[in-house]
């Protein structure tokens, strides 16, 4: 296709990181996080006409989630991911072509695998960054390029995804099923005005006062019942073990009892759950047993479960026996850690997965591709975050607000690392002052990524 006046090239990238302390630990998939680092990228771009603008991207490193391994110490996986982000930023020094952000990122990402191996050799670690860790480490740059593109062209980036802006249709990036289609067909021209917020119930989080061993005492809620009343919550995401059926069933039923009491006290009659096993279930039989026992012991709790997230191992190719068809007849079964590219989405469909968890941390470009494919194939859609505070949460929320079919947005940075939200809460109060269980995503309508 012809070059566009709106095309940009990258002229400067600054990549930095900062500490992000937690107020309380978060346990998921048998692992515990008590701190994190934020990766921040600032990208200056230039149009063919010589106009310049700077965009920003931010994301937690998330190495505990993106690269769970016994072969490399967590301190070294974090170090390698930070180095990868820095080196991806430097890849742009030698990339002088003009284009749309989707095309620019498509070219840059072709170097990720080689770069991951080079860093493993350089840092003398036992394995290279897996693809998920690569995507997370590169995601701040990805977001910043999209943000800068919108700013330099004076348009919201989600409204610059049509043939008027993109240099190739989706068949160039996915397959022939998308011939003649562009991302504008799978995104909204205005953000949804408000969206329900999914609150995370971590495996270590206290449900009642009797569960609180050492009060934090910072003025924020400390139990699930207090959080429900404080934020008017209607959506709860429950982290489960996946290798202890009795505990998992009891945890959901305990959450349900606390929720029933708290919701009754405030006159709420409808609320929802999602359950996240973080790939720890051995097989689909575990999920079926889990659902059957929930339904037998509390039909109401069973009905409140909207979907089940990533129950079995993320490596779909190595575990073809983990077919989800039978479980998907009961509830949508959603891929998360498995979803690293279009090929993985197609394989997941073959294995019976019926839903997709979009995440800005996998890269804005990749999230847009996944959103298009999921809609094309009629799959259930949700948007999850990576304990994203501040700018990274706004980015994740903007994605949820612009993708049709996404009904709610996860946002647990306010629970675990609220200090990183302070300055952003003053600038975008509708997204951080939560009283009715929803966030005001309608405000994410500015140029760039919207905020």
N, C-alpha and C positions, 0 to 999 in steps of 0.2 A: 504494500500500500504506500501511497505518497507520504512524504514527510509532512509533519504538521508544524504550524507556527508555535503551537503550545509545547513542542518537544523541549526537553531539558537535557543538560549534561551536568555532571557533578564537578564542582570546582574546588570544594574544600570539605573535609570531614574532621570533626573532633569527636573522639570517643573517650569517655571517662567513666569511672565507677565511684559509688559511694556506699557507705555502710547503711544498712537498714535494720535496726534492732527490733526484736519482737517483744511485746508485752507479756506474752504467754507462749509456750511451745505448741507446735502443731504436729500431731501424729497422723500419718497416712501410710498405707502399704507397708507397715512394719518399720517405718523410718520416722525419725523425729527431727523437726526443724525448730531452731530457737533463734536464728538470725539469718540474714540474707544480705546480698549486695545488689544494688541497682546498677544496671548498665545504662548509660545515657549517651545518645549520639546527636550531634548537631551537623546538619548537612546544608551547605550552601550550593545552590544550583543556578544555572544561567540558561536563558532561552536563546533561540536562534537570533532573536532581535536584541540580545544583550541585556535583558532585564535580569536582576538577581533577587533572590529571596532565600531565607534560611528556615529550615524545618527541624523538628525535634522528634526523637523517639526514645522511649524508656521502657525497661523491662527488668524484673528480677532475674538473677542468674539462674536460679531454680535447678541447680545441678543435682540435688538429691532426687528430684523427680525426673529430670531429663536424662540423667546418666547414672542409674542405680547399678553399681558394679562392686564386686568383691575384689576385683583385680587392681583397682586404683583407689587410693585414699580420697575421701571427700574433699579434703583441702586441695588435692592435686586436680580433681575434676573441676573444681571451681576455678583454679588457676588456669587450667587449659581452656576453659570456656571464655574467660576474660581475655586470654591471649588470642583466641580465635576471633572474638569480636573486634579486637584491635587490628588484627591482620586482615580481616574482611574490609574494615575501613580503609586500610592501605591498598587493598586491591583496586580501589577506585582511582588511585593516583595514576594508574596507567590505562584507565578506561575513559577515552575522550569522545565517545560517540553520543550523539543526541538520540533521544527517544522518549517514550512514555515510561513511567516507573515500572510497570509490569514487564516490559521488554528489557529495561535496564537490569532489573533484578534477575530476570531469566538468564541473562548472559553472565552476570557476576556469580550466580549460584552454581554454575558449571564448574567453578574452581573449588567448591567447598570440600569435596572428598579428598582431593590432593592436599589441600591446606590442612585438613584434619590429620592426615598421616604425617605431614611434615612437622606439625606441632608435637605430636606424640613422640617423634624421634628427637626433636629438639629438647623437650622437657624430660626425656627418658622415662616415659610412662608406658605401662604394659599394653595399652590398647588405644587406638585413635578415637576421637569423638564420634559417637554414633550419630546418625542423621538427625534424630530429635534434638540432641544437644547442639548440633550445628545450627539448626533452624532457630533455636532459642537465642543462641549467642549472636546470630546475625539479625535478629528481629528488630533491635533498636534502629539499625541502619535502614532496614526495609521500611519501617514506619516513617522515619525522618525524610526519606526520599519522596514518599507519597505526600507527606505534609508539605514539604517544600514545593513540590510540583503544584499543589493547589494554591499555595500562597503566591507563587510567582505569576500564576495565571488568574488570580483573583476569583477562585471558584472553590467550592467544597470538593474535596478529592473524590467523594463518592458520586459526584455528579460529573466526573471527568473520566467515565468508564465506557463511553459509547464509541461508535465508529468515528465520531467527530474528533476524538482525542486519541484513542488507541491505534497503534500502527498494524496490529494483527488481530484477527478474530480468535475466538477461543479454541478453534480446531488446531491452531498453531501450537498451543500449549497443552491441550488435553487430547482429543481425538476427533475423528470426522463427525461424530454425533453432534458436535457443537459448531459445525460449519455455518458461517454467516451470523453467528451469535456473538454478542459482546456482554461484558459484565454488567452493563446498565440494565439488562433484562432480568438480572437476578439480585438487584439492589434497589432500594427505595430512593426517591428524589428528595424526600423530607424524612427526618428521623421520627420514629414513633414518639408521641408526646411524653408518655410515661411507661415504665416497665417494672414489673415486680422484681424484687431483689432476692436472690437465693442466699441464705445465711448458712454458713458451714458449721456443722456439728462435728468437730474433730474427735478422734478416739480418746483423747485425754480431757476433753472439755467437760466441766461439771454440768450436770443436768439440774441438780437441786443443791440447796445449801449444805446438805450432809456430804456432798461430794467435794466441797471446797476445803482443801487441806491448808493452803497458805493463801489467804486473800491478797489480791494485788493492791487493792485500795487506791486506785487511781480515778475513781468516780464513774468508771464505765461498768456496765453489767458484768457479773461474774458467773451467772448461771443461765441456762437456756430459757427458763421462765422469765427471768429479768430481761433478757435480750428481746424476747417476743413482745413484751409490754413496751420496752424502750423504743423499738423501731417499728412496732405494729406489723411484725413479720407474718407472711403467709406462705413462704417457700423455705423449706429446710433441706439442705443437702447433708446426708448422714454418711460419714466415713466408717467403713466396716473392715474387719480383719481379712475375711476371705478364707481363713484356715481354721476357724473355730465357729462352727455352725450355731452352737448353743449361745455363744456370746453375741453373734451377729443378730440372731432373732431377738434375744433379750434386749439388745441395744435399741433396735427399732421400736419394740413395744414400750420400752422405757421412755424413749423420746416421745412416742405417741401419747403416753399418759401425761407427761409434763405439758405437751402441747395442748392436749384437750383441756386441762385445767386453766392454762394461761389464755387460750382462745375463748373459753367460756366466760372468763372474767371480763374480757373486753367485748363480748358479744359477737365474736367472729364465728361463722358457721362453716366456712370452706377454707381449707389450706392444703398444701401439697408437700410431698417429699420426693427427693431423688436419693438413690443409694449408690455409693461409689466404693468398689472393692479394690481399686488400684491394682488390677490384674493378679490378685492373690488367690483367686479360686482355681482349683486344680482342673475342674471340668464343668460342663453345663449341668451335670446332675446336681452339683452343689447349689447352683442357682435355682434349679427347680425345687429342690428340697427347701431352700430358704423361702421361696415365694409360697410354696404350699403350706409351710408351717405358719407364716404370717397370716395367710388367708384363713386358716383354720382357727387361729387364736384371736385374730382381730380383723374381721372383714373390712371394717372401716379404715384401719391402717393400710391394708392391702390396696384399697381403692385410692388412697391418697398418694401412693407411689406413682409418680409420673413416668419415670424411666430408670434403667439400671446402666451404670457407666462402667465400661472397661472391666468386666469381671475376670477374664482370663489373660494369659500371657500376651504381652504386646507383640511378640514375634509371631505373626500370623503364619508365615511360611514354614516355620519350624514346628508349628502345632496345628496342622491341618485337621487333626481329630477334634478340635474344639469348635464344633458346629453349634450355632446359636439358634437354629430355626425353631426348636421346640420352646425354648424360653421366650423367644420373640413373639410367640403367639399369645403370651400372657402380658408382657410389657415391652416397650421399645428397648432394645439393647444397643447401647451407644458406644462407638469407638472413640477413644481419646488418645492414649499413648501410642496406639497403633497407627494413627492417622498422620503420616509424614509426607504423603504425596498422593497423586491421583491413582497410581497403581495400587497403593495400599487400600484406598477406598473401594476400588473394584474388587479386590480380593476379599475385603471384609463383607461386601454384599454377597459374594459367593458363599461365604461361611455363615451367612444367616444374620449378620448385624443389620439392624434396621434404622439406626440413627447415627448422627455425626455430632461430635462436640467440637465446635469451632473455638480456636484460641488465637488471640493476637500474638501470643508468645511464639507461635510456630511461624511467624512472619505474616505481615499484612497481605502480601501477594498470595501466599499459599492458602490463607484463610478465605480469600475471595474465590479462588479456584474451587476449594472444597465446598463453599456455600453454593456455587453454581451447580456443581455436580450433584450435591445432595438434593437440591430442588429438582433438577432434571430427572432424578431417579425416585422422587417421591419419598425421601427419607425424613425421619424425625430430626429436628434441628434444635440445638441448644448452644449457648456460649458460656464457656467456663474461663476462669482466670487462674493465675499462678500466684495467688496471694499478692495481687497487684495493688500497690498504693498510688495515690497521686495521679501523675500523668499517664502511667501505664493502665490504671483503672479507667480513666476517661477514654483512652484508646479502645480498650476492650468493650466498654459500654457503647461507644460509637458504632462499633462493628455490629453489636446486637441490635442496635436501634435502626440499622440500615438493611438488615437481612430479613426478608419476609419469612414468616413462619417461626422465628425465634420469639418465644413467649416471655422469657425471663432472662436476667443477667446475674451471674455469680459475682459477688464482690466481698471478699473476706479480709482485705487489707485493713478495713476499719476495725476488725476484731483483733488482729494479731500484730499489726504494725501501724497504729493510727497516727503516730507522730509524723510520719511521712505524708499525711494528708493535710496537715494544718494549713499550709500556705494555699493549697489548691482549694480547700473548703471555703476560703474567703473569696476566691475568684469565681468559683462555680458552686454556690451553695445548694442549688437544686439537686446536685449529684451526691452531696455528702450529708445534708440535713434530712434524715429519714424518719418520718413519723407514721406513715401509713403503709410501710412495707414496699414502697416503690421509689424509684429515682426518676428525676425529671429530665429524661433524655432529649426532650424537645429543644433544650438549650444548646445541644451539640450540632448547631447548624451553621457555624462560621466557615471561613475559608480554611483551606488545608484539611486536616482530619476533623475539624469542626469545633475546636476549643482553643 
